[in-house]
Amino acid sequence: MHDHAPDTRPATLHARIRSEVEARILSGEWKPGDRLPTETELMARYGCSRMTVNKAMASLAATGLISRNRRAGTVVARPRMHAGVLTIPDIRADVEARGGRYGYHPILDELRPPCCVHLGAEGHHLGQSRFVRSVHLADDSPVLIEDRHIFLDAVPNAAIADFRSEPPGPWLLGHVPWTQAEHRIAAIAADALTARVLELDPGAPCLLVERRTWRGDETLTIARQVFRGDAFDLTARFGPSA
């Protein structure tokens, strides 16, 4: 009698497709951002139906290993960036800590008049602001679009700061002391602008972080940051006394 090694091959074809794609990703053969074969190519390779391929890909997407997008195709997912809920995240540091290449591009930079939407602590309108809309990238892929108002009554030097190569957030942290911050976090669907800038399908899930910082009673800045839902999450560690 001969002993036989147990058959560890997946029992179904969709499980085999998933297993082989997963192995190539985990081995590093297919790296974050690499485009995977199309469904048609996988159908031809495995001699199966589109439903079988789609089931395998959906399973991989559910685990976060791949990212599926009608426009960009299916790619190996990039590791999520993590930021503390109660801290102001440094996007560049998050990207570079994971071995990525950080990028920043301002797409709108202008002075704006006082706006009734922005009210100070006493309920009065805040003054003129410098408004910067920018996109932040990891390995040339956009992960965040940011709209930021910096109020010039409180931060007059922001009027002449150079935000062509340095984002306003790090500049503010390095130049302007603050005493208090407020976060609002929500899950939203990508609107047309967000979808275009972040290379998403309209309606794709995104994470919205709205942040306001003060120095005493003075509002320094209001920022609205929209992250790709498949590229970012928020974390916090705390104890029972927190």
Steps between C-alpha positions, in 0.01 A plus 500: 500500500630843410436819700372792296536866591162663565351692207506865612374645174186717532183298443334749263629693202418843641689405819797391288501830311482692825778289655738545205439876472540536879828305491645731235405806703628370834826383343565851367488390136205735454563823692262770628367695204576225245214433262358148509394305190154595377199277558511403132867400531432295813201331333726393214780390733279282719239401242212618714204736505501869589290415807774272633771765450280770649436287809875455555572871449215606728639278774847654465354851501308422819828415676659825384768335284376650173317814395242488221408805295318514167730771368836393642439125487596260777827570681686372804377712789738737672541469878262725686635804676400527864460814709398552860148631544613760753816614320566711191643250249815566301410350163855521367638315802229233469584438134878499549481278811359231274777539246283701261583812300301802613369758256307828532332718238305821567212534254346827624651782708313827552398767750136486605286768668332451839233232473180463701557123514808550718415645840726580792445412867276806550292421191654772283623438147864402470720723286681454171656161444755342273337197343714212372362190331762229460544132430738271691646190334667172593723356226333733246150379595267761656378408849369830638340823377513787749320835514654733757412852615771687693360813664734792447388707800645223719781383267611804295823334381295240314427765238858476371583136580607288203262207469615396154722224640413487872146414616328753727451244780868438582575871450236590760627240748855634461419871515177558690434389859148373568314419820196297396375288210170341406445205265185383326522163326247357257462242224395661172460414132738660251346792313602582142803713596627255760455206263695677226789610725530174694445284189189333640157415368237759602333380817803296615543490881725767651596614848434866584695675775407860577740675735500841665785639711507794735751709695296620795181638346657558158418254223824423316390258231212285380590197290284251313690183407350220291698175494456202270306246703733220389817688597446641849353425839499663842623326814513577869648330806361588840440362846202496736602834653508682165 
